[in-house]
């Protein structure tokens, strides 16, 4: 879990466009982020397992 100050800093518009940091909206994690779903890989797996992401299911 990211600190609230880190999350707030990521939400601000950066001075340069290359400095943008995309974070998971649930936990604030910046690594393993999936742009299509706005979540990190860990939260994606949790949501997909519960069936909360439409059109996503386990392969096997």
PyMOL Python script that loads the backbone (N, CA, C, O; Angstrom):
from pymol import cmd

cmd.read_pdbstr("""\
ATOM      1  N   UNK A   1       0.838  -1.186   0.000  1.00  0.00           N
ATOM      2  CA  UNK A   1       0.000   0.000   0.000  1.00  0.00           C
ATOM      3  C   UNK A   1       0.882   1.248   0.000  1.00  0.00           C
ATOM      4  O   UNK A   1       1.798   1.384   0.810  1.00  0.00           O
ATOM      5  N   UNK A   2       0.584   2.139  -0.915  1.00  0.00           N
ATOM      6  CA  UNK A   2       1.319   3.392  -1.006  1.00  0.00           C
ATOM      7  C   UNK A   2       0.776   4.387   0.005  1.00  0.00           C
ATOM      8  O   UNK A   2      -0.402   4.353   0.360  1.00  0.00           O
ATOM      9  N   UNK A   3       1.653   5.275   0.466  1.00  0.00           N
ATOM     10  CA  UNK A   3       1.229   6.316   1.389  1.00  0.00           C
ATOM     11  C   UNK A   3       0.273   7.264   0.677  1.00  0.00           C
ATOM     12  O   UNK A   3       0.316   7.403  -0.545  1.00  0.00           O
ATOM     13  N   UNK A   4      -0.582   7.909   1.445  1.00  0.00           N
ATOM     14  CA  UNK A   4      -1.545   8.824   0.844  1.00  0.00           C
ATOM     15  C   UNK A   4      -0.848  10.013   0.198  1.00  0.00           C
ATOM     16  O   UNK A   4      -1.336  10.536  -0.805  1.00  0.00           O
ATOM     17  N   UNK A   5       0.280  10.453   0.748  1.00  0.00           N
ATOM     18  CA  UNK A   5       1.005  11.576   0.146  1.00  0.00           C
ATOM     19  C   UNK A   5       1.569  11.205  -1.217  1.00  0.00           C
ATOM     20  O   UNK A   5       1.614  12.042  -2.119  1.00  0.00           O
ATOM     21  N   UNK A   6       2.002   9.949  -1.376  1.00  0.00           N
ATOM     22  CA  UNK A   6       2.527   9.481  -2.656  1.00  0.00           C
ATOM     23  C   UNK A   6       1.396   9.392  -3.684  1.00  0.00           C
ATOM     24  O   UNK A   6       1.579   9.742  -4.850  1.00  0.00           O
ATOM     25  N   UNK A   7       0.235   8.924  -3.247  1.00  0.00           N
ATOM     26  CA  UNK A   7      -0.920   8.851  -4.138  1.00  0.00           C
ATOM     27  C   UNK A   7      -1.339  10.250  -4.593  1.00  0.00           C
ATOM     28  O   UNK A   7      -1.664  10.459  -5.761  1.00  0.00           O
ATOM     29  N   UNK A   8      -1.327  11.205  -3.656  1.00  0.00           N
ATOM     30  CA  UNK A   8      -1.719  12.572  -3.979  1.00  0.00           C
ATOM     31  C   UNK A   8      -0.741  13.200  -4.969  1.00  0.00           C
ATOM     32  O   UNK A   8      -1.151  13.922  -5.878  1.00  0.00           O
ATOM     33  N   UNK A   9       0.546  12.927  -4.794  1.00  0.00           N
ATOM     34  CA  UNK A   9       1.563  13.455  -5.701  1.00  0.00           C
ATOM     35  C   UNK A   9       1.387  12.893  -7.109  1.00  0.00           C
ATOM     36  O   UNK A   9       1.612  13.601  -8.091  1.00  0.00           O
ATOM     37  N   UNK A  10       0.987  11.629  -7.213  1.00  0.00           N
ATOM     38  CA  UNK A  10       0.788  10.999  -8.512  1.00  0.00           C
ATOM     39  C   UNK A  10      -0.445  11.568  -9.223  1.00  0.00           C
ATOM     40  O   UNK A  10      -0.493  11.580 -10.453  1.00  0.00           O
ATOM     41  N   UNK A  11      -1.431  12.035  -8.469  1.00  0.00           N
ATOM     42  CA  UNK A  11      -2.645  12.589  -9.059  1.00  0.00           C
ATOM     43  C   UNK A  11      -2.438  13.985  -9.640  1.00  0.00           C
ATOM     44  O   UNK A  11      -3.169  14.399 -10.539  1.00  0.00           O
ATOM     45  N   UNK A  12      -1.429  14.721  -9.120  1.00  0.00           N
ATOM     46  CA  UNK A  12      -1.154  16.073  -9.603  1.00  0.00           C
ATOM     47  C   UNK A  12      -0.646  16.036 -11.042  1.00  0.00           C
ATOM     48  O   UNK A  12      -0.014  15.067 -11.464  1.00  0.00           O
ATOM     49  N   UNK A  13      -0.929  17.096 -11.784  1.00  0.00           N
ATOM     50  CA  UNK A  13      -0.437  17.190 -13.157  1.00  0.00           C
ATOM     51  C   UNK A  13       1.060  17.496 -13.102  1.00  0.00           C
ATOM     52  O   UNK A  13       1.466  18.478 -12.481  1.00  0.00           O
ATOM     53  N   UNK A  14       1.892  16.659 -13.751  1.00  0.00           N
ATOM     54  CA  UNK A  14       3.334  16.875 -13.697  1.00  0.00           C
ATOM     55  C   UNK A  14       3.769  18.054 -14.578  1.00  0.00           C
ATOM     56  O   UNK A  14       3.056  18.478 -15.487  1.00  0.00           O
ATOM     57  N   UNK A  15       4.960  18.562 -14.272  1.00  0.00           N
ATOM     58  CA  UNK A  15       5.521  19.663 -15.046  1.00  0.00           C
ATOM     59  C   UNK A  15       5.799  19.233 -16.483  1.00  0.00           C
ATOM     60  O   UNK A  15       5.580  19.996 -17.424  1.00  0.00           O
ATOM     61  N   UNK A  16       6.280  18.010 -16.640  1.00  0.00           N
ATOM     62  CA  UNK A  16       6.555  17.453 -17.959  1.00  0.00           C
ATOM     63  C   UNK A  16       5.759  16.163 -18.123  1.00  0.00           C
ATOM     64  O   UNK A  16       5.553  15.428 -17.157  1.00  0.00           O
ATOM     65  N   UNK A  17       5.311  15.888 -19.355  1.00  0.00           N
ATOM     66  CA  UNK A  17       4.439  14.736 -19.591  1.00  0.00           C
ATOM     67  C   UNK A  17       5.149  13.403 -19.340  1.00  0.00           C
ATOM     68  O   UNK A  17       4.486  12.404 -19.057  1.00  0.00           O
ATOM     69  N   UNK A  18       6.479  13.366 -19.437  1.00  0.00           N
ATOM     70  CA  UNK A  18       7.204  12.113 -19.219  1.00  0.00           C
ATOM     71  C   UNK A  18       7.282  11.733 -17.740  1.00  0.00           C
ATOM     72  O   UNK A  18       7.648  10.606 -17.407  1.00  0.00           O
ATOM     73  N   UNK A  19       6.948  12.645 -16.878  1.00  0.00           N
ATOM     74  CA  UNK A  19       7.025  12.381 -15.435  1.00  0.00           C
ATOM     75  C   UNK A  19       5.754  11.767 -14.862  1.00  0.00           C
ATOM     76  O   UNK A  19       5.674  11.532 -13.656  1.00  0.00           O
ATOM     77  N   UNK A  20       4.771  11.506 -15.699  1.00  0.00           N
ATOM     78  CA  UNK A  20       3.507  10.960 -15.199  1.00  0.00           C
ATOM     79  C   UNK A  20       3.732   9.573 -14.599  1.00  0.00           C
ATOM     80  O   UNK A  20       4.445   8.746 -15.168  1.00  0.00           O
ATOM     81  N   UNK A  21       3.115   9.332 -13.446  1.00  0.00           N
ATOM     82  CA  UNK A  21       3.219   8.044 -12.766  1.00  0.00           C
ATOM     83  C   UNK A  21       1.817   7.473 -12.675  1.00  0.00           C
ATOM     84  O   UNK A  21       0.938   8.061 -12.045  1.00  0.00           O
ATOM     85  N   UNK A  22       1.611   6.337 -13.297  1.00  0.00           N
ATOM     86  CA  UNK A  22       0.298   5.694 -13.245  1.00  0.00           C
ATOM     87  C   UNK A  22       0.284   4.724 -12.079  1.00  0.00           C
ATOM     88  O   UNK A  22       1.197   3.913 -11.922  1.00  0.00           O
ATOM     89  N   UNK A  23      -0.761   4.812 -11.259  1.00  0.00           N
ATOM     90  CA  UNK A  23      -0.860   3.974 -10.080  1.00  0.00           C
ATOM     91  C   UNK A  23      -2.193   3.258 -10.043  1.00  0.00           C
ATOM     92  O   UNK A  23      -3.192   3.729 -10.587  1.00  0.00           O
ATOM     93  N   UNK A  24      -2.183   2.110  -9.390  1.00  0.00           N
ATOM     94  CA  UNK A  24      -3.404   1.326  -9.195  1.00  0.00           C
ATOM     95  C   UNK A  24      -4.379   2.147  -8.356  1.00  0.00           C
ATOM     96  O   UNK A  24      -3.993   2.738  -7.348  1.00  0.00           O
ATOM     97  N   UNK A  25      -5.647   2.182  -8.776  1.00  0.00           N
ATOM     98  CA  UNK A  25      -6.608   2.985  -8.025  1.00  0.00           C
ATOM     99  C   UNK A  25      -7.005   2.327  -6.709  1.00  0.00           C
ATOM    100  O   UNK A  25      -7.522   3.001  -5.818  1.00  0.00           O
ATOM    101  N   UNK A  26      -6.774   1.022  -6.571  1.00  0.00           N
ATOM    102  CA  UNK A  26      -7.132   0.325  -5.334  1.00  0.00           C
ATOM    103  C   UNK A  26      -6.051   0.418  -4.272  1.00  0.00           C
ATOM    104  O   UNK A  26      -6.324   0.797  -3.133  1.00  0.00           O
ATOM    105  N   UNK A  27      -4.800   0.065  -4.650  1.00  0.00           N
ATOM    106  CA  UNK A  27      -3.743  -0.027  -3.639  1.00  0.00           C
ATOM    107  C   UNK A  27      -2.649   1.018  -3.811  1.00  0.00           C
ATOM    108  O   UNK A  27      -1.867   1.241  -2.888  1.00  0.00           O
ATOM    109  N   UNK A  28      -2.577   1.662  -4.973  1.00  0.00           N
ATOM    110  CA  UNK A  28      -1.568   2.689  -5.188  1.00  0.00           C
ATOM    111  C   UNK A  28      -0.249   2.172  -5.714  1.00  0.00           C
ATOM    112  O   UNK A  28       0.717   2.930  -5.802  1.00  0.00           O
ATOM    113  N   UNK A  29      -0.184   0.914  -6.063  1.00  0.00           N
ATOM    114  CA  UNK A  29       1.053   0.310  -6.564  1.00  0.00           C
ATOM    115  C   UNK A  29       1.380   0.848  -7.952  1.00  0.00           C
ATOM    116  O   UNK A  29       0.481   1.005  -8.779  1.00  0.00           O
ATOM    117  N   UNK A  30       2.663   1.135  -8.222  1.00  0.00           N
ATOM    118  CA  UNK A  30       3.038   1.665  -9.528  1.00  0.00           C
ATOM    119  C   UNK A  30       3.669   0.625 -10.431  1.00  0.00           C
ATOM    120  O   UNK A  30       3.684   0.803 -11.649  1.00  0.00           O
ATOM    121  N   UNK A  31       4.186  -0.446  -9.876  1.00  0.00           N
ATOM    122  CA  UNK A  31       4.781  -1.501 -10.699  1.00  0.00           C
ATOM    123  C   UNK A  31       3.722  -2.536 -11.063  1.00  0.00           C
ATOM    124  O   UNK A  31       2.814  -2.803 -10.277  1.00  0.00           O
ATOM    125  N   UNK A  32       3.840  -3.109 -12.239  1.00  0.00           N
ATOM    126  CA  UNK A  32       2.885  -4.117 -12.681  1.00  0.00           C
ATOM    127  C   UNK A  32       1.526  -3.532 -12.979  1.00  0.00           C
ATOM    128  O   UNK A  32       0.506  -4.197 -12.801  1.00  0.00           O
ATOM    129  N   UNK A  33       1.502  -2.289 -13.433  1.00  0.00           N
ATOM    130  CA  UNK A  33       0.249  -1.581 -13.696  1.00  0.00           C
ATOM    131  C   UNK A  33      -0.288  -1.943 -15.073  1.00  0.00           C
ATOM    132  O   UNK A  33       0.469  -2.001 -16.043  1.00  0.00           O
ATOM    133  N   UNK A  34      -1.586  -2.186 -15.162  1.00  0.00           N
ATOM    134  CA  UNK A  34      -2.241  -2.487 -16.430  1.00  0.00           C
ATOM    135  C   UNK A  34      -3.109  -1.302 -16.821  1.00  0.00           C
ATOM    136  O   UNK A  34      -4.105  -1.002 -16.163  1.00  0.00           O
ATOM    137  N   UNK A  35      -2.720  -0.632 -17.901  1.00  0.00           N
ATOM    138  CA  UNK A  35      -3.429   0.571 -18.336  1.00  0.00           C
ATOM    139  C   UNK A  35      -4.880   0.296 -18.712  1.00  0.00           C
ATOM    140  O   UNK A  35      -5.758   1.116 -18.441  1.00  0.00           O
ATOM    141  N   UNK A  36      -5.134  -0.843 -19.329  1.00  0.00           N
ATOM    142  CA  UNK A  36      -6.489  -1.145 -19.795  1.00  0.00           C
ATOM    143  C   UNK A  36      -7.502  -1.203 -18.656  1.00  0.00           C
ATOM    144  O   UNK A  36      -8.682  -0.913 -18.851  1.00  0.00           O
ATOM    145  N   UNK A  37      -7.037  -1.578 -17.468  1.00  0.00           N
ATOM    146  CA  UNK A  37      -7.952  -1.786 -16.345  1.00  0.00           C
ATOM    147  C   UNK A  37      -7.706  -0.833 -15.176  1.00  0.00           C
ATOM    148  O   UNK A  37      -8.484  -0.833 -14.222  1.00  0.00           O
ATOM    149  N   UNK A  38      -6.649  -0.022 -15.222  1.00  0.00           N
ATOM    150  CA  UNK A  38      -6.281   0.929 -14.153  1.00  0.00           C
ATOM    151  C   UNK A  38      -6.000   0.248 -12.823  1.00  0.00           C
ATOM    152  O   UNK A  38      -6.215   0.845 -11.768  1.00  0.00           O
ATOM    153  N   UNK A  39      -5.527  -0.984 -12.854  1.00  0.00           N
ATOM    154  CA  UNK A  39      -5.171  -1.697 -11.631  1.00  0.00           C
ATOM    155  C   UNK A  39      -3.827  -2.393 -11.821  1.00  0.00           C
ATOM    156  O   UNK A  39      -3.367  -2.580 -12.948  1.00  0.00           O
ATOM    157  N   UNK A  40      -3.201  -2.773 -10.708  1.00  0.00           N
ATOM    158  CA  UNK A  40      -1.948  -3.516 -10.781  1.00  0.00           C
ATOM    159  C   UNK A  40      -2.266  -4.996 -11.006  1.00  0.00           C
ATOM    160  O   UNK A  40      -3.424  -5.412 -10.954  1.00  0.00           O
ATOM    161  N   UNK A  41      -1.232  -5.766 -11.251  1.00  0.00           N
ATOM    162  CA  UNK A  41      -1.421  -7.186 -11.572  1.00  0.00           C
ATOM    163  C   UNK A  41      -2.045  -7.952 -10.411  1.00  0.00           C
ATOM    164  O   UNK A  41      -2.804  -8.895 -10.634  1.00  0.00           O
ATOM    165  N   UNK A  42      -1.738  -7.565  -9.179  1.00  0.00           N
ATOM    166  CA  UNK A  42      -2.252  -8.266  -8.002  1.00  0.00           C
ATOM    167  C   UNK A  42      -3.758  -8.006  -7.852  1.00  0.00           C
ATOM    168  O   UNK A  42      -4.548  -8.933  -7.673  1.00  0.00           O
ATOM    169  N   UNK A  43      -4.132  -6.730  -7.929  1.00  0.00           N
ATOM    170  CA  UNK A  43      -5.550  -6.382  -7.824  1.00  0.00           C
ATOM    171  C   UNK A  43      -6.331  -6.917  -9.010  1.00  0.00           C
ATOM    172  O   UNK A  43      -7.489  -7.310  -8.866  1.00  0.00           O
ATOM    173  N   UNK A  44      -5.701  -6.935 -10.194  1.00  0.00           N
ATOM    174  CA  UNK A  44      -6.356  -7.482 -11.378  1.00  0.00           C
ATOM    175  C   UNK A  44      -6.721  -8.941 -11.158  1.00  0.00           C
ATOM    176  O   UNK A  44      -7.830  -9.369 -11.477  1.00  0.00           O
ATOM    177  N   UNK A  45      -5.787  -9.696 -10.615  1.00  0.00           N
ATOM    178  CA  UNK A  45      -6.047 -11.118 -10.392  1.00  0.00           C
ATOM    179  C   UNK A  45      -7.160 -11.331  -9.370  1.00  0.00           C
ATOM    180  O   UNK A  45      -8.005 -12.211  -9.538  1.00  0.00           O
ATOM    181  N   UNK A  46      -7.157 -10.515  -8.299  1.00  0.00           N
ATOM    182  CA  UNK A  46      -8.207 -10.629  -7.287  1.00  0.00           C
ATOM    183  C   UNK A  46      -9.577 -10.327  -7.894  1.00  0.00           C
ATOM    184  O   UNK A  46     -10.536 -11.067  -7.673  1.00  0.00           O
ATOM    185  N   UNK A  47      -9.663  -9.234  -8.660  1.00  0.00           N
ATOM    186  CA  UNK A  47     -10.937  -8.839  -9.255  1.00  0.00           C
ATOM    187  C   UNK A  47     -11.405  -9.846 -10.306  1.00  0.00           C
ATOM    188  O   UNK A  47     -12.595 -10.145 -10.400  1.00  0.00           O
ATOM    189  N   UNK A  48     -10.460 -10.369 -11.097  1.00  0.00           N
ATOM    190  CA  UNK A  48     -10.820 -11.335 -12.133  1.00  0.00           C
ATOM    191  C   UNK A  48     -11.304 -12.640 -11.517  1.00  0.00           C
ATOM    192  O   UNK A  48     -12.244 -13.250 -12.025  1.00  0.00           O
ATOM    193  N   UNK A  49     -10.679 -13.072 -10.438  1.00  0.00           N
ATOM    194  CA  UNK A  49     -11.087 -14.308  -9.770  1.00  0.00           C
ATOM    195  C   UNK A  49     -12.509 -14.195  -9.224  1.00  0.00           C
ATOM    196  O   UNK A  49     -13.287 -15.148  -9.278  1.00  0.00           O
ATOM    197  N   UNK A  50     -12.836 -12.998  -8.692  1.00  0.00           N
ATOM    198  CA  UNK A  50     -14.172 -12.778  -8.146  1.00  0.00           C
ATOM    199  C   UNK A  50     -15.210 -12.507  -9.238  1.00  0.00           C
ATOM    200  O   UNK A  50     -16.410 -12.482  -8.966  1.00  0.00           O
ATOM    201  N   UNK A  51     -14.744 -12.304 -10.476  1.00  0.00           N
ATOM    202  CA  UNK A  51     -15.656 -12.047 -11.582  1.00  0.00           C
ATOM    203  C   UNK A  51     -16.154 -10.618 -11.640  1.00  0.00           C
ATOM    204  O   UNK A  51     -17.232 -10.364 -12.178  1.00  0.00           O
ATOM    205  N   UNK A  52     -15.391  -9.676 -11.097  1.00  0.00           N
ATOM    206  CA  UNK A  52     -15.813  -8.273 -11.067  1.00  0.00           C
ATOM    207  C   UNK A  52     -15.361  -7.495 -12.297  1.00  0.00           C
ATOM    208  O   UNK A  52     -15.765  -6.347 -12.486  1.00  0.00           O
ATOM    209  N   UNK A  53     -14.514  -8.115 -13.144  1.00  0.00           N
ATOM    210  CA  UNK A  53     -14.108  -7.476 -14.388  1.00  0.00           C
ATOM    211  C   UNK A  53     -14.851  -8.188 -15.515  1.00  0.00           C
ATOM    212  O   UNK A  53     -14.624  -9.375 -15.746  1.00  0.00           O
ATOM    213  N   UNK A  54     -15.738  -7.478 -16.222  1.00  0.00           N
ATOM    214  CA  UNK A  54     -16.520  -8.138 -17.255  1.00  0.00           C
ATOM    215  C   UNK A  54     -15.664  -8.608 -18.418  1.00  0.00           C
ATOM    216  O   UNK A  54     -14.781  -7.888 -18.884  1.00  0.00           O
ATOM    217  N   UNK A  55     -15.930  -9.816 -18.880  1.00  0.00           N
ATOM    218  CA  UNK A  55     -15.234 -10.367 -20.034  1.00  0.00           C
ATOM    219  C   UNK A  55     -13.919 -11.046 -19.719  1.00  0.00           C
ATOM    220  O   UNK A  55     -13.240 -11.507 -20.636  1.00  0.00           O
ATOM    221  N   UNK A  56     -13.534 -11.125 -18.450  1.00  0.00           N
ATOM    222  CA  UNK A  56     -12.265 -11.744 -18.054  1.00  0.00           C
ATOM    223  C   UNK A  56     -12.559 -13.014 -17.271  1.00  0.00           C
ATOM    224  O   UNK A  56     -13.370 -13.017 -16.345  1.00  0.00           O
ATOM    225  N   UNK A  57     -11.877 -14.106 -17.662  1.00  0.00           N
ATOM    226  CA  UNK A  57     -12.000 -15.355 -16.909  1.00  0.00           C
ATOM    227  C   UNK A  57     -10.669 -16.078 -16.943  1.00  0.00           C
ATOM    228  O   UNK A  57      -9.828 -15.801 -17.799  1.00  0.00           O
ATOM    229  N   UNK A  58     -10.477 -16.988 -16.033  1.00  0.00           N
ATOM    230  CA  UNK A  58      -9.228 -17.761 -16.000  1.00  0.00           C
ATOM    231  C   UNK A  58      -9.130 -18.668 -17.224  1.00  0.00           C
ATOM    232  O   UNK A  58     -10.134 -19.154 -17.744  1.00  0.00           O
ATOM    233  N   UNK A  59      -7.894 -18.880 -17.668  1.00  0.00           N
ATOM    234  CA  UNK A  59      -7.670 -19.642 -18.891  1.00  0.00           C
ATOM    235  C   UNK A  59      -7.940 -21.132 -18.691  1.00  0.00           C
ATOM    236  O   UNK A  59      -8.458 -21.796 -19.589  1.00  0.00           O
ATOM    237  N   UNK A  60      -7.594 -21.649 -17.533  1.00  0.00           N
ATOM    238  CA  UNK A  60      -7.751 -23.092 -17.349  1.00  0.00           C
ATOM    239  C   UNK A  60      -8.779 -23.406 -16.277  1.00  0.00           C
ATOM    240  O   UNK A  60      -9.037 -24.576 -15.992  1.00  0.00           O
TER     241      UNK A  60
END
""", "prot")
cmd.dss("prot")
cmd.show_as("cartoon", "prot")
cmd.util.cbc("prot")
cmd.orient("prot")
